[in-house]
Amino acid sequence: MKKSPLRSLAQLIFMAFLGLLQSSHAANLAFDDASSAVYADGNGWANGDNGGSGFASWSITTVGSAGVFVGSTAVSAQSFGLWANSGANSSTARRDFTGGSLLAGQTISFSIAHTPTVSTGAEVGFSLLSAGSSRITFKFVGGGTSWQMNDGNADFGAGQNYLASSPISFSFTYNGGNSYSYRLGTGSGNNYTSTSNISSLDGIVFRNNGQGNSQNLGIDDLQIVPEPSSASLLAFALSSLLALRRRRKV
């Protein structure tokens, strides 16, 4: 039986989409949040846990009087929390991407917030990584008035003022080459050119360096979404298949 032109076109587009995903080495689509059953196993949020889908396991490191938990944070009543008492105490939580590094057009996003006190000189925030090394960092330093960022040279304002105990949304889109766009609460930047090489962003790490007693840095709702070109291609393929199906029912 001869295939219809529409069916052949839809199959070709769908195969091209699969081939694009397999050949591009893009970071896998991913999501995770603190409500995952993995974090309700009696051990809470622990090193090696892997909730959600698409991310590698959590790598958690603590130094001194510090730790991590799942529960009430500055983000919400059920979220990931990092704490570290004042001084040379710290907690970090790293999440590597699977499948590859961010492809042009891919976006990583999450919610983040800190409680009111950040000891003077202490730091809370996160960095996008390449092979374990920081490439782009966003941070709030105690004693300051706003979030700062660094893409390989000196710190500069991220456009988000000090805002205690209020969750803000973050999203970062890799545009290709050393170009990126971001949004952190009220701050944003489109088509920035990084002074460091960001062509292989493959992970993220969250940090709480000596924030202070009874304080926390909260995060939740992590996700990586696909590049627009691939999403559009898949949507076109699916619409073609649906059109074919409707025609066969007529």
C-alpha positions as CSV (number, residue, x, y, z in Angstrom):
1,M,0.0,0.0,0.0
2,K,1.3,3.4,-1.0
3,K,1.9,5.8,1.9
4,S,0.2,9.2,1.7
5,P,2.5,12.2,1.3
6,L,1.3,13.7,4.6
7,R,2.1,10.5,6.5
8,S,5.5,10.3,5.0
9,L,6.2,14.0,5.8
10,A,5.1,13.5,9.4
11,Q,7.3,10.4,9.8
12,L,10.3,12.2,8.3
13,I,9.9,15.2,10.6
14,F,9.5,12.9,13.7
15,M,12.6,10.9,12.8
16,A,14.5,14.2,12.2
17,F,13.4,15.4,15.7
18,L,14.7,12.1,17.3
19,G,17.9,12.4,15.4
20,L,18.4,16.0,16.5
21,L,18.0,15.0,20.2
22,Q,20.4,12.0,19.8
23,S,23.1,13.9,17.9
24,S,23.1,17.3,19.7
25,H,24.2,16.0,23.2
26,A,21.8,18.4,24.8
27,A,21.1,18.3,28.5
28,N,18.1,16.1,29.1
29,L,14.8,17.6,30.0
30,A,14.7,17.5,33.8
31,F,12.6,18.4,36.8
32,D,12.6,17.9,40.5
33,D,10.9,19.4,43.6
34,A,10.9,18.7,47.3
35,S,7.6,16.8,47.3
36,S,9.2,13.8,45.6
37,A,8.9,10.6,47.6
38,V,12.6,10.2,47.5
39,Y,12.9,12.9,50.1
40,A,10.3,11.4,52.4
41,D,12.1,8.2,53.1
42,G,13.2,9.0,56.7
43,N,16.6,10.3,55.6
44,G,15.3,13.6,54.2
45,W,17.4,15.3,51.6
46,A,20.7,13.4,51.5
47,N,23.8,13.0,49.4
48,G,23.1,10.7,46.5
49,D,19.3,11.3,46.4
50,N,17.8,11.5,43.0
51,G,14.2,12.7,42.8
52,G,12.3,13.9,39.8
53,S,13.8,13.0,36.4
54,G,16.6,14.0,34.1
55,F,19.1,15.3,36.6
56,A,22.1,13.3,38.1
57,S,22.0,12.6,41.8
58,W,22.5,15.3,44.3
59,S,26.1,15.8,45.6
60,I,25.9,17.4,49.0
61,T,28.9,18.7,51.0
62,T,28.9,20.3,54.4
63,V,31.7,21.9,56.5
64,G,31.4,22.5,60.2
65,S,28.0,23.5,61.6
66,A,25.9,23.2,58.5
67,G,23.5,21.0,56.7
68,V,20.6,20.5,54.3
69,F,16.9,19.5,54.8
70,V,13.5,19.3,53.2
71,G,10.8,21.3,54.9
72,S,9.8,24.9,55.6
73,T,12.2,27.4,54.1
74,A,12.1,31.0,52.8
75,V,10.7,29.6,49.6
76,S,7.7,27.6,50.9
77,A,6.5,25.2,53.6
78,Q,8.0,22.2,51.6
79,S,11.2,22.9,49.7
80,F,14.9,22.2,49.8
81,G,16.9,24.1,52.5
82,L,20.6,24.8,53.0
83,W,21.8,26.2,56.4
84,A,25.2,27.1,57.7
85,N,26.0,28.9,61.0
86,S,28.1,32.1,61.0
87,G,31.8,31.7,60.4
88,A,33.7,29.1,58.5
89,N,30.7,26.8,58.0
90,S,29.1,25.9,54.6
91,S,26.7,23.7,52.8
92,T,26.6,23.1,49.1
93,A,24.3,21.0,46.9
94,R,25.3,20.2,43.4
95,R,23.2,18.8,40.6
96,D,24.8,17.8,37.3
97,F,22.8,17.6,34.1
98,T,22.5,14.3,32.2
99,G,22.8,13.8,28.4
100,G,25.2,16.7,27.9
101,S,25.5,20.4,28.4
102,L,22.9,23.1,27.8
103,L,22.1,23.5,24.1
104,A,21.4,26.9,22.5
105,G,17.8,27.7,23.5
106,Q,17.6,25.5,26.6
107,T,16.6,27.0,29.9
108,I,17.2,26.0,33.5
109,S,14.8,27.6,36.1
110,F,13.9,27.3,39.8
111,S,12.6,29.3,42.8
112,I,15.0,30.6,45.4
113,A,14.8,32.7,48.6
114,H,16.8,33.4,51.8
115,T,15.6,34.2,55.3
116,P,16.2,37.8,56.7
117,T,19.7,37.4,58.2
118,V,22.8,37.0,56.0
119,S,25.8,37.7,58.3
120,T,28.1,40.5,57.1
121,G,30.5,39.0,54.5
122,A,28.6,35.7,54.3
123,E,27.3,34.5,51.0
124,V,24.2,32.7,49.6
125,G,23.6,31.9,46.0
126,F,24.4,29.5,43.1
127,S,26.7,28.9,40.2
128,L,26.3,27.3,36.8
129,L,29.1,24.9,36.2
130,S,31.3,23.5,33.4
131,A,33.1,20.3,34.4
132,G,32.8,21.3,38.0
133,S,34.1,24.8,37.6
134,S,32.0,27.9,38.2
135,R,31.2,29.8,35.0
136,I,28.4,32.1,36.0
137,T,27.6,33.0,39.6
138,F,24.6,34.7,41.3
139,K,25.0,35.6,45.0
140,F,23.8,37.8,47.8
141,V,26.5,38.9,50.2
142,G,25.6,40.0,53.8
143,G,25.9,43.7,54.3
144,G,25.0,44.4,50.6
145,T,21.7,45.7,49.2
146,S,21.3,43.6,46.1
147,W,22.1,40.4,44.3
148,Q,25.4,40.3,42.4
149,M,26.5,38.2,39.5
150,N,29.8,37.3,37.8
151,D,30.3,35.8,34.4
152,G,34.0,35.5,34.5
153,N,35.4,38.9,35.4
154,A,34.3,41.4,38.1
155,D,31.0,41.2,40.1
156,F,28.1,43.4,38.8
157,G,24.5,44.0,39.8
158,A,22.0,41.4,38.9
159,G,19.0,43.8,39.2
160,Q,17.4,42.1,42.2
161,N,17.4,44.1,45.5
162,Y,17.6,42.5,48.9
163,L,14.3,40.8,49.5
164,A,14.1,38.7,52.7
165,S,11.8,35.6,53.0
166,S,10.2,36.2,49.6
167,P,10.7,33.6,46.9
168,I,11.9,34.9,43.5
169,S,12.0,33.1,40.2
170,F,15.2,32.4,38.3
171,S,15.7,31.4,34.7
172,F,18.8,31.1,32.6
173,T,18.7,30.6,28.8
174,Y,21.9,29.6,26.9
175,N,21.9,31.4,23.5
176,G,24.9,29.7,22.0
177,G,28.6,30.7,21.9
178,N,29.2,32.8,25.0
179,S,25.8,34.5,24.9
180,Y,23.1,34.1,27.5
181,S,19.9,35.6,28.9
182,Y,18.6,35.5,32.5
183,R,15.9,36.6,34.8
184,L,16.3,36.8,38.6
185,G,13.2,38.3,40.2
186,T,13.0,41.9,38.9
187,G,16.4,41.6,37.3
188,S,17.0,40.5,33.8
189,G,19.4,40.6,30.9
190,N,19.1,39.6,27.3
191,N,21.9,38.4,25.0
192,Y,24.7,39.1,27.4
193,T,28.2,38.0,26.3
194,S,30.0,36.2,29.0
195,T,33.7,36.9,29.7
196,S,34.2,33.2,30.4
197,N,33.6,30.2,28.1
198,I,30.1,29.0,28.7
199,S,29.8,26.6,25.8
200,S,29.6,23.5,28.0
201,L,27.4,24.3,31.0
202,D,26.6,21.0,32.5
203,G,25.6,21.5,36.2
204,I,24.6,23.8,39.0
205,V,25.6,24.2,42.6
206,F,23.8,26.0,45.4
207,R,25.8,27.5,48.3
208,N,25.2,28.7,51.8
209,N,28.5,30.1,53.2
210,G,28.1,31.1,56.9
211,Q,24.6,32.7,56.5
212,G,23.9,32.6,60.3
213,N,22.2,30.7,63.1
214,S,18.6,29.7,62.4
215,Q,18.7,31.0,58.8
216,N,18.3,29.2,55.5
217,L,18.6,29.4,51.8
218,G,15.6,27.7,50.1
219,I,15.2,26.4,46.5
220,D,12.6,24.4,44.7
221,D,10.9,23.5,41.4
222,L,14.1,22.9,39.4
223,Q,13.6,22.2,35.7
224,I,15.4,22.2,32.3
225,V,13.2,22.7,29.3
226,P,14.0,22.0,25.6
227,E,15.3,24.3,23.1
228,P,12.5,26.2,21.1
229,S,13.7,24.8,17.7
230,S,13.3,21.2,18.8
231,A,10.0,21.9,20.6
232,S,8.6,23.6,17.5
233,L,9.8,20.7,15.3
234,L,8.1,18.1,17.5
235,A,4.9,20.2,17.7
236,F,4.8,20.4,13.9
237,A,5.4,16.6,13.6
238,L,2.6,15.9,16.1
239,S,0.2,18.3,14.3
240,S,0.9,16.6,11.0
241,L,0.2,13.2,12.6
242,L,-3.1,14.5,14.0
243,A,-4.1,16.0,10.7
244,L,-3.4,12.7,9.0
245,R,-5.5,10.9,11.6
246,R,-8.4,13.3,11.1
247,R,-8.3,12.8,7.4
248,R,-8.4,9.1,7.7
249,K,-11.5,9.3,9.9
250,V,-13.4,11.4,7.4
